[in-house]
Structure formats: structure tokens, C-alpha cells
Amino acid sequence: MDNFVHVIPYEVIVQMTETNEIPTGVELIQAPKIWDKTKGKGITVAVLDTGCDSSHPDLQERIIGGRNFTDDDGSNPDIFLDYNGHGTHVAGTIAAQKNDKGVVGVAPEANLLIIKVLNKKGSGQYEWIINGINYAIEQKADIISMSLGGPNDMPELHEAIKKAISNNILVVCAAGNEGDGDDSTDEFAYPGCYNEVISVGAINLERRSSDFTNSHNEIDLVAPGEKILSTYLKGKYATLSGTSMAAPHASGALALIKSLVNNNFGRELSEPELYAQLIKRTIPLGFSSKLEGNGLVYLTVIEHLSGVFEKESKELVLSSQ
């Protein structure tokens, strides 16, 4: 039995030393259109991955802390640097800050808690992941983002995820890249296929389903996962492809949604309520639900309905009477 979880395989397409743009994937899910309402301030996303280049100019002000659970750096818990690149790329898609250079993440004012559970080779023991989830719970993260997976259903990992959700933490996972482009065959990677997690498949920038994306009936939604530009090692930038790149778009979207709806409802929404708010902000693309779940994350989908929040608030009041 393979006792390791790995970064979901991905492809590095190009590296560059400088850029200045809002990445196409961030635009595609309509994030910039709601930045006038929220940029995710006050929401903490725990990124369970290969660590992070914490001195990257687009990330350094967003990182509020971190912990290393791997065997890198002699297992020193205080060194959560990234020697792989994967974790830095994921973190940038979630929350690279808006500073008129480099790239911008989906939620450019959200906080990043860097939890290193995969080593420089991109692999990690199940125990490291479980410890990382428990640490995110202790630190009261709002969202856990995991672009990692393994072939085995590990009950202890499943229990840790259920514990996070019972603590009102949204758990977002990449669906996996073992897909064959055929929705009649199922490909499972754990934890992405657990019912409790928000499982994110990938589409390309033309809104077509990615051939590599896993298909099964636990897929919740899709997000951009091909040719995704984000932060990379040594202050650089890179374009990567994989469901690993799709999941952080959903994590960033949830940071914006949680910030937005908590303000509108004037209270903390529960995990199921927040999940419902995310699913309200999806549009179907016409693929099998095994490939796209509820469709593409699309943050403006209900913004044009006038008075929508007032209506929702009234409905909640009525339903509680």
C-alpha cells in the first residue's frame, strides 16, 4: 500500500522573471468584478502543500504564518519554505496581492497560512497531511486548500477532514489528473473524492473540460486549470496546468464569498450555507455532471439580480420564524 500522498501531477509550461497582469483564470471566474465589494480581507486560507516562497514580492504581505510537518530542513517546524514550486503557485492563485506588478490572486487581501505537508519531492506521508489539517483547525482557518492526492482511502485522513468541517472550515480539494476525457469511466483520488470536501475539476481557458481531469459523481464544480499563470520560486512566475491549479481558484472564490455574505447577513454562515452560496455562483458549461459537477465558478452570477441579498435575508428571517 502506498503510504504517501503526492502533489497531483502537473506540467510546468513556462517560467518568467517578471509580468504584470491579472491572470486569465482569475478574470474567467469574474473575481475582479467583485473586488469593489470585497477582496477577501480577514479570511484565512490554509494552503496544505509544498510550502511557499515566503519572500515572494506578491505573497510576503499575505502570509500570516506557517508550519512544516515534513522531513525537509531536518523537520524544523518553523521552516516552511518551498523547494518544489507547486505550493507557491497555488498560494499565488488564491491571494497574490494587488500591487501593480506581478500577478493578482482571486482574493488579493485574504490571509495565507502556509502548512507544509509535502516535501521538496512533492510527496508526503498521510500523517503529515492529518497533522496539517489539525493545525489548520487549531489556527481557526476559514478554508483549507489541498492540491494533493493519493490512491488510498485513508480513514484517519477522512476523519480529520470531517473534524475540520464540524469546525465550520470549508475544505477544497483538487479532483486529480488521472482523467481520460471519458465521463463514463471514474477516476478516484483521495481526499478529492470524499463527499465532505469541495472537489474541483479543471477546464481550459476556452471553458472546455480538461482531458486530464478526474470524473466521478463527487465533483462539485470546475475552475480554470490549464496554462495558469501564478507566483513561483525565487520571486519568479510560471504557467502550470493541472487540477492543482483549479482548486485554488475555488478556495480564493470562497474567501471572497465568505467575506461578502458574512457582511451581508451580519453573522457567520455555517459550512453548508457557505457551500450553498458557492454553488449559487456557478454556471453549467454543458458537460456531464461527472466532469463539471454544478459547473464553472462564476462570482457575478447573482450580482445582477437587484436586491438579491435583501431577498435572501428576508427568506432566512421567514424560515426561522
N, C-alpha and C positions, 0 to 999 in steps of 0.2 A: 504493500500500500504506500502510495506516495504521500509522505508526511509534510510536504511543502506546498505552499501557495505561491503563485508567481505573478509578476506583472502580466496582465493579459498581453500576449504578443502584439507588438505594434511595429510600425515602419517609420523610420526617420527619413523624411524625403529631402529636406534641405535645411542647412543651418546658415544663420546670418548674424553679423555683429551688430547691426542696427536696423531699426524700422520705425515707422510712426503711423500707426493705423489702428482702427477698431477692427479686429479680426472678423472675417465674413460670417463665421459661425455665430458670433455674438450678435451681429446685425440680424442674422436669419431668424433667431428666436425673439427678435424685437426688443431686446434688453434696453438699447439706448432710448427707445421711445418712452420708457417709464422712469428714466433717471431723474426727470424733473420732480417725480413724486418720491422716489427712494433710490438710494444706491447701496442699500443693504447695511447701513450703519447700525452697529450694536448687535448684529447677528454673527455668531461664531461658527465657522465651518471647520470641523476636524478632518484633516486630509491624511488618511492612512495609506502610506505609500513608501517611496524610497527616500524620504526626507525632502529637503528643499535647499536650494542655493539662497540662504537667508540674507546674503548681501546684495542680491539682485536689485538694481535700482527700481524696478517695477513692483517688487514684493516686500522690501525690507520694512516699510512702514505699516504693512498689513499683518505682519506676523506678530502674534501676541505671546507666543511661547511654543514649547515643543518638548518631545521626549523621544529617546531612542530605545527601542526594545530589541534591536538586532545585535548580531555579533560584530558589526563594523566598529572601528575605533575602540577595540577592546571592550565592547559592550558598555561604554561610558554613556549613561542615560542622558547626559547633558549635551552630547554632540549629535545633532540630528541633520547633519549636512548630507546633501545628495551627491553621490558619486556615479549615478546612473543616468539622470536626466528626466526620467519619467515623472517623478514626483513634482519637480519644479515646473514641468509643462502643465500638469494637472492643476497645480496651485494657481498658475497664471490665468488659466481659463476661468477659474472661479472668481478671483479677486485681484488681478493685477490693477494697480491704482491708475487713476486718470491723471497723468502728469504731462500731457502734451508731448510725450516721446514714448518710444517702445510700443507696447500693446496695452489694451484695456480689457479687464475681465468682465464677466457678466454682472457681478456685484462689486464694483470697484471700491466700496467703502466697508465691505464685510471684513471681519477679523479671520485670520487663518491660524489654526492651531495645528502645528506640524507634528504628526505622530508617525515616527519612522518604524515601520513593521516589515519592510523588505530591505534586504542588504544591497550592496553595490552590484551584485549579480542579478538583482531584481527578483530574488526569491526569499521566502520567509517561512518560518515554522508556524503551524496553526496556533501554537501557544503565544507567539509574538502578536499575532492578529487579535487574539482574545484579550491579551493584556492591553493592547492598544485601544480596543473598544471600551474596556473597563475604565481606562484612563480618561477617555473622552466623556464618559458618563460622570466620573468624579469632577472633571473640569467644567461640567454643565454646558457642554457644546450644544448648539441648536440642531446641527446637521452633521452627520458622518458621511464622508465621501470615500468610497472604496473602488478604485480601478484595479482590482486584483481578482484572482480566481484560481480554483483548483478543481480536480475531477471528483473529489470525495465529499460526500455529505457527512460533515463532522458535527455530531450532536452538540458538543461543547460550544462550537462556534455559533450554531443556531441559537442556543440558549443565551449567549452573550448579546446577540442581535435582539432577541425578544426583550432582554433586560433594558437595552437602550431604548427600545420603542416604548416600553412601560414607563420609562423616564421622560417620555414626550420628545425623544430625539428622532428626527427623520433619518433613515438610513438609505443612502443612494448607492447602487452598485452597477458597474458595467456588466452588460449581459454576457459578454465573451465573444471571441473571434473565431470560433470553430465552425461558423456557418458555411453552408454550401450553396446559398442562393435559392434553396428549395424549401418553401414553408411547410411542406408535408413531412419533412424529417425534423426531429427535435435534437437540439444540441444543448446539453446542460453544463453549466459551470457554477460552482458554489463559491461565495454565497449569493451570486446573482439570481439564482432561480428559486430562492426561498420566497414564499408568499409574502412574508412580512416586509421585505425590502422593496424599494422602488427600483425596478430593473430597467436599465436604459439600453436600448439598441441604437444602432448607428444608421444615419443616412449620409449621402454626399451633399455637396453644396448646391446641387440641382434638385434636391429633395427626392432623390431616388434611394431606395433601400440598398445598403451596402452588402455586397456579396458575402462578406465575411461575418456579418452579424448573426449571432445565435438566434434561432427561432424556437419558441415554445409558448405555452399558454400563460406563463407568468410575466411576460414582457409587459411593462406598464406604459411605456412611451418611447419615443425616439428623439434624438438630438444630433446635431452635426458631428461627424466622426471621421471625415476624410479631409486630408490636406488642411489640418487645423494649425494655425499659427499661434504660438504662445512663447512664454519665457523658457529659457534653457540654461544649461550650466555656464559658469564663468561670465554671467551678465549678458549672455547672448540670447538668441531667439532661434526657434526651429519649427518646422512644419512636420507634424506627425499624423498618422492615421491609425484608427482602431476604436473599438467601443470604449476603451480607456479615455479617449478624448471626448466621447459623447456624454459620459456620466457627469463630468464636472460642469457641463452646460446646465444640466438639470439641478445640480447642487447649488450653483450660483443663482439659478432662477428661483429656487426655493428660498434662498436668503432674501431675495427681493420681495417675494410673495409674503413671507412671514413678517418682514418689516412693514409692508404695506397693509396687510389685513389686520395685524395686531393694532396698528394705529387706527384703522377704520372701525374695528369692533370695540376698541377700548379695553381689550382684555387679551390674555394669552389663549390662542386657539390650541386645541388638542392635536395630537399627531394625525388621527383620522380626518379631522376637519381641515388640517393643512394639506393633507394628501388630496382631499376633495377640491380644495382651492387650486392645486396644481393641475389636476385633471380637467377642471373647468377651463384652464388655459392651454388646451391642446387643440390641434386641428387634424382631422383624419387626412391621410395622403392617398388612400385608396389601395393600400396593400393589405394582406392578410393580417388579422389581429395577432397572429403568432409572430409576425415580423415587426409590427408597429404598435401593438397594444392600442392605446387610445389616440395615437398619432403624435405629431410634432409639437414639442413645447413651443407655445406662441403667446408671449406675455401680454399682448394687447387685445386678445380675442374678446374679452368682455369689457374692455375700457370704453369702447364706443357706445355701450348701452347706457343712456343717461340715467343717472340716479341709481346705478346698479348697487352701490354699497348701501345706500339708504334702504333700498328694497330688501337687500339681504338682512340688514339689521332688524328691520320690521318683522321679517319672516322668522328670525331667531327669537324675537320677543314673543311673537304669537305662538310659536311652537313650544315655548317654555311656560306658557300660561295654562 
